[in-house]
Amino acid sequence: MMKGVIACAAYGNGRRLADLPFEADGVPVPSGAEFIWIGLHEPEPAALATLQRQFDLHPLAVEDAERAHQRPKVDTYGDSLFVVLRTVRLVGGAPEYGETHIFVGKGYVISVRHGASSSYADVRSRLERNPRMLKQGEAAVLHAIVDFVTDNFFPVIDGIQAELIDIETHVLDETLDRPTIERLYHLRRQLLGMRGTVLPLLEVSNRLNRLESPLMLPEIRPYFADVHDHVQRVAEAITGLREGASAAFEAEILLANARQNDVVRQLAAWAAILAVPTAIAGIYGMNFDVMPELRWVYGYPVVLGGIVAVCGFLYWRFRRSGWL
């Protein structure tokens, strides 16, 4: 097989008929096959050129599949479809994104993966174990891929949610350190990136749910409606997590300001208390000769008592008002 060709098989009557070779002049289609499913991963241009000649793929769709970096979309070319999906998976605790391009037409399904994307071997195996679904033809394969791509968002969301809950439990208990604040910021950035991926996917699932095409048999439509519901759940979960991350971030800022205000009030209260002995000591330190209290036998204890009384009164008032 050519480089990048992962799997190539023929299907008919709800079962896998045979594995097919991918040759330079195309894929031989056996008699009795209703459609073939070709799986590619970052294929060389020659492979897409071969498939373009054999299945009359639209040049614009082939160009998009070669270049990747496309926005999720559904394009119709006559009775054939070209679907672009953004994929996600956790790598090292962080989400990484890739793309899947799907050509769907009478007699063929071609899936092209780019970047971070899980293998579709499990998708193929599950569909082959469900003959009733596989009898729905090419649209059943399209549904299985879109459903798999959508479900892969949930583990990523669960991982982010677990981290966010851990951070939220410490927001009210203690001051967040710099690494935790940086992690919270990165979580918000990750959710923003996921939102930019899921919203176009929501448009794609809605378009597929309402698409009028000979490939979309009536029996398959409820399954696309179910996928659209899953994508909506993903979008709502991302929105909720973004609001939770923003709330945690804002709560930390408000608590930090409150703690800073407490410190400022305490410093102001102690400064007011210490101002009393400082002022009195400053008065008696001016070195004037004529100061009656200097020669009064009770002057020293009276001044000290006055300082203690005034400072004690100020301390009581500040404690009562919550400044100390």
N, C-alpha and C positions, 0 to 999 in steps of 0.2 A: 504493500500500500504506500501511497504518497505520504510525505511528512505532514503530520497534523491530523491525519484520518484516524479517529479513535474506534469507530464502530460503523458497520454498514450491514443492514439486514433487510430482508423482504418479509412482508406480513400479508396475511390473507385469512379471511374467515375467523378473525379473532385470535390468531396464533402466529408465532414466528415460524416462517417457512424455511429460511436458510440464511446463513451468513454469505455476504457477497464480496467479491474482490473489487477493489477500487483501482481501475486500470487507467492508463494514460488517455484512452479514448472514451472513458466513461464507465458507468456501472452497468453490468449486464442484468437486465430485469427478467426473472424467470416467469414462465407462464403460470397463471393462477395467482400471481401476486397482485394485491389490491393497491399497495403502496410500499415504498421503501423509506427507511429512516436512516439518514447518514449523520453521524456525529463527528464534528470537527473541533479541534482545539488549536487556535492560532495557526491556521493552515497556510501553506505557501500559496502565492497567487495562482500558480498553475492548477492547483486543485479546484479553486473557485472558478477559474476559466473553463475547466473541463465540465464542471456542473452547469455553468452558464450555457454552454453549447448544448448539452444534453437535455436540459429542462427548460431552456429558453427563459432564463432568469433575467429580470430587467437590469440593464447596466447600472442604473442609479443605485439599486439595492445592492448589487455586487460591490460597487465602489464603497458604499457605506460599510459593508461587512469587512472589506479589506482594511479600511482606515480605522475602524472602531471610533471610540470617543464620540458616540452619538447620543442624542437625547432619546429617552424612551418614547416610542411612537408605534403607530400601526399605519402602514401604507398599503393601499390596494392597487394592484396592477391587473386589470381584467378580473379573472376569477381566482387569482393567486394573491397571497398575503405576504407582507414582509413586516415582521414584528421585532422591535428592539426593546430589550429589557436591561435594566441595571441590576447586577447581582451584588451580594454582600456576604462576607464570612469573617469570622473572628480570626485574626492572626496576631499572636503575641498579646492578646487582651484588647486589641484595638480593631475596629472594623476596617476592612479593605474592600474596595469596590472593583467590579469587573463588568463585563457586558456579555450578553447573549443575543445573537441575531438569528432569527428563525425564518426560513423560507418555507411557505406552505402552499402547495398547489395540488392539483389532481394527480395522484400517483406518487407524491414525494413529500417528505419533510426533511429539511436540512437545518441542523442546529450548529451554530458557529460560536464557540466560546472564546472570550478574550480576557486576560487578566485574572484577578482573584475570583474564582468560581469553582464550586464543588462539581465533581464529576456527575454526569447524568446516568451513570451505570445503574444506580439504585432506582432512578425514575423508570428506566427501561425495564428493569426486572419486575418492579411492582406492576407496571402496565401489562407486561406479558403474563402475569399471574391473574389478570382480570380480563378474561376473554370477552365478557359482555361489554366492557368499556372499550376494549381494543377494536371491537366490531364497528365502533362509531367512526373509525378511519382516521384521517389526518388530523381532524379537529381534536380527537382524543389525545393525540401526542402533544399538540399545542397546549391543550388544557393541562396535561400532566407537567409540562415544563414550567408554565406560568405558575401553577400551584406550588411547585417545588421551590421556585425562586422566591415566591411570597413567604412560604413557611420558613425559609432560611433567615428572614428578618427577626423572627421571634427569639431565637437563642441570643442574638446580638442585643435585642431589647432587654431580655431577662438579665444579661450580664451588666448592662448599664444601670438597670433598675436596682440590682443588688448593691452596686457601688454607691448609688445615690442614697439608698436607704441607710447604708452604713455611715455616710457623711451626715445625713440629716439627724441621726441619733446623737451625734456629738455636737451639733450646732448649739443647742441650748445648754449643754453640760459644761463645755469648755471652749476656750478660744482656739479656733482652727489654726494650725500651723501653716507655713508657707507651702510645703508640698501638697497638703490637702486642698488648699485654696487653688493651687495650680491644677490639681486633678479635677476639681469641680469645674474650673474654666474649660479644661479639655473635654469634659463630658458634655458641656453645653455646645462646644464646637462640633463634637461628634454627632450630637442630636440634630444640629443644624444641617450637617452634611446628609444625614439620613432623611431628613425632611425634604431636602432638595432631590433626593432619589425617589422617595415614596410618592410624592405628589404627582409627578409625571406617570408613575406606575398606576396610580389611581385613575388617571385619564385613559391609560391603555386598557385596564380591566373593564372600565365602563364602556369603552368603544367596542371591545370584543363581546361584551354582554349584549350590545345592541346591534351588532354588525349583521347586515343582510348579505349572506354569501352562500353559494351552493355547498360549500364545505361545512357550513354550520347546520347540521341536522337538528331537528326539533328536540331529539332526545338529549343532545349535548348541552343545550342552552342553560338548563338549571345548574350545571356544573360551573359554567362561566359566571353565573350569578353568584354562586357560592364563593368563587375566587375573588370576585369584586367585594364581597362582604369581608373576606379575610384582609384584603388590602385596606379597607376602611378601618378595620380593627387596628392594623399596624399604624396607620396614620393617626388615629385617635390616641394610641399608646405613646407615640412619639410626641404628640402635642402635650399630653399629660406629663410626660417626663421632662419636657422642656420647661413647662410651668413650674414643676417641682424643683428643678435645678435653679431656675431664676428665683424662686421663693427662698431656697436655701442660701443663695448668694446674697439676696437682699436682707435676709434675716441676720446673716453674719455681719453685714455692714452696719445694720441698725444696732445690733448688740455691741459691736466694737465702738460705735459712737456713744452708746449708753455707758459702756465701761469707761470710756475716755471722759465723759461728762462727770461720772462719779469721782474720778481721780481729780479732775479740775475743781470740783466742789470741795473735796477734802483738803486740797492744797489751799484753796481760798479761805476755808474755815480756820485752818491752823495758822495761816498768815495773819488773819484778823486777831486771833488769840495772842500770837507772839508780838503783834504790834503794840499791845498794851505795855508790857515790861520794857520793850524797846523805847517807846515814847517817854516813859517815866525816867528810865535810865538816861536818856538823852537830855532831859531837862536838868537833872541833878549833876550832869557831867559838864555843864557849861562854865564851871569855875568862877561864878560871880562871888564876890565877898559877902554881899548882903543877901543872904538867903536864910530866913528865920528858922526853917526846919533843920538847918545844919547844926544848930546849937540846942535844939529841943531834945530833951532826954528820951521822949517817946517817938521821935521822928522816924527812926529806922524801922521799928516794928510796925508802926502805922502804915508806912509806905509799902512794906512787904505785905502786910495784911490786905491793903487795898489792891495791890497787884493780884494776889491770890483770889480775892473776892471777885474782882472784875473778870479775871480769866476763867474762874469757875462758872460764873454766870454765863459767859459766852459759850463755854463748852456745853453747858446744859441746854442752851438755846439751839446750838447747832445739832446736838444729838437729837433733840426733840423734832427738829425739822428734817432730819434724815441726811444731813450733810456729813455727819461723822458716825 
